[in-house]
Amino acid sequence: MNRISLVHVGSMAVVCLLNAGLLAAQETRAQAISEERAAKAESSASPTIPERGMFTRAFAWAANKMDGSGAVKDGIYPDLGALIPGSGLLSAGAGDRHRLFGDSAVMNASAAGSTRRYSMVQSSIKWPRLFSDHLSVGAQIKYQDFTQINYFGIGPDTSKGAQTDYRLQNVDVLGSAAIRPREWLALGGRLGYLRGNGVKPGLSLIHPSTDQRFDESSAPGLTTEPRYAHADASVEVDRRDVAGYPTSGGFYRVGLEHFTDLDRSGHSFRRVDMDGVQYVPLFHRNWVIAVRGRVTLSQTTASNQVPFYFLPTLGGDNTLRAYSDYRFRDRNVAELSAEYRWPLFQMMDAALFVDAGRLAPTAHDLWRTRLNRDYGVGFRVHSTTRSIARIDIAKGPEGMRVIARLTAPLGATHHTVVPYVP
């Protein structure tokens, strides 16, 4: 696929997403939260409702603490979603946030670690509300050390028994800006410099290191350590009633990215990301069908290759949940997930879900390769506006997998430039 086709794909997707946002007649966030809280207050005041037990009161207390006023507060805070999938059963971090320059800027620093010795340290400054909340700008420097990232090879037919792991360390310096002509529409861009992007032997005691089974031909970028200048532009349409645990509306994003190999080692490439999720309430606001779709297309010149750690992936917490993290990799990926959830108790929902996805070396072959799929059941603990925790039990051709996470299901991840995380 040439450069013109990539631009056409991105342009068509932007138009479609903008039309979807304009046609979606959804309640505002404030209205949704206000109505739900009013309904809860009315039901608790009704004389026909029996006195609530200790379990229900504890959940109500937690919901009140988590939802609060929605204002960002200064000081130390927990950071539970800073690390990528595969970091281990226990991962946590903390940050320190302060307002500067008369509350116009926010300075933030945080660090996180996990039981598998993953780590991240970052510092940032952001001006989030310039020109009457229509512009935000910021800068960040981040160090990452991920010690046991899965690698099975490239393509749809890799073997589960070929599992290896590698360690990836890097430092990324990033500047960003976003324009918001409407509350639900954001036009963003980022410029960055990525260095120290070296692949080292993984620290797993179970699986061999990637360099023991693969070489530069089967894992491009394995033996090089290029520095990158990278840039991206994106369009986002956000019509969700609340961002943390939506029950209606949708979120749609198109991103165009360019990575320039400053060392000219043959690893420059471009990428188009199209991602969207729609929430449809049924019967009552808390009975919801959620559908997420994602298409990622990569392109290089004849003399370049996409490093294997930059390749789009399928498998793990956010895609094919019955498969290992990063189970499949290739230049082009398409996936679709659907979930039906309903309330079990206050602050707890049950869910049924299905996932499907395929990948290929070219966009032309993307719809001809084998379709990977799974299904399962899950449970979500949440407040009125936020996801607290989830458990997913997924079944697929490669067996059963149980996922316990503090992140929301079907949520797009854009916390890291490298490695690629769906």
C-alpha positions, 0 to 999 in steps of 0.5 A: 500500500503506497503513501497515497492510499494511507492518506486516503484511508486516514482521510475517509476515517476522519470524515466517518468519525466526525459524522458519527460524532455529529449525528450521535445524540447523547446526554452530556456527562454532567446530565448523566451523572446528575440523573444517576445520583438523583435516582440513587438518592431517591431510592435510598430515601424511599420507605419501601426500601429496606435498610442497607447492609454493611456490604452495600454501605461499604460500596456506597462509601467507596463510590462517593470517595472515588467519584468526588467532585471530579476535580484534580487535586494536588499532592500524592496519588496512586498510579495503578495503570502506568505499566503495560500488559504483561507486567505481572499480577501486582503492579502499582505506582505513585505520583505527585501533582502540583499546580503552578503559575496561578493554577494555569499549569500542572506539574506531575511526576510518577513512578511505578513497578511490578512483581516482574521487575517492570518499571517506569519513571516520568515527569511532565508539565502541562497547560491544560486550559488555555484559551478558555479550555480550547487548547492544551500543551505539554511536555514529558520525559519518560524512562521505561524498563520492561523486562519480560515482553512476550515474542512468538514470531511474526505472522498469523501462524506462529506456534504457542510453543515458540514463546520467548521474551525480551527486555526493552529499555528506552527514554522518550522526550515528548511535546504535545498539543491539542485543540478542542473546538468543541467539548467532544472534539480534539485535534492533537499532535505530538513530537518526540525523540526516542533514544536508548531503545535497546533490545536485551535478553529477557529475565523470564525463568520459564521461557528462553530469551528472544535472541536465543530463537530468533535473529534479525531476519525473523525479529527485525530490530533485534540487533540494532538500537536506533534513535527515533524522531517521531511525530503523530497527529490524531482526531478524537471524537468523545461522546461518552456519558462519562469517560471512566465507566461509560453506559452510552455514547462512544469514543472514536480516534484516528491517528497518523504516526511517522517514525524516522530512524535517525541512525539510518539503520533501515527501520523508518516506518509510518502507521495509521491507527483507527479505533472506536468503541460504542456503548448502547444502553438497553432497557435501563442505563446499566444494561449495556452493549459495548462494541470496539473495533480497531484497524492498524496499518503499517507502511515502509519503503522497500529498504526499511522494516518495522522493528518487531517491538513496534508491530501491531499485536493481538492477544492479551488484556485489551484484545483477544483475552484468551490468548497470551499478551502480544500473542500475534504480531504483523504489520496490519491488524483488524479486531472486533470485540463485543460485550454485554453487561448487566448489574449484579449488585450496586457497583458490580456488573456481570458481562458476556464477551466475544473477541475476534481478530486477524493480521497480515503482512499487507493490507490487501491480505488482511481479510483473507487470513485466519480469524482468531476468536474467543469468548468468555464471562467477566465481572466489573467493579465500578463506581458511578463514573469510574472502573475500579477492577475487573475479572475476565475468564476467557476461552479460546483454541489455545485454552482458558485464561483468567485476567484480573486487572485494575483497568477498564475493559475495551479501553484503548491504551495510549500510555506508551510510544514503544512497545506497541500496545493495543 
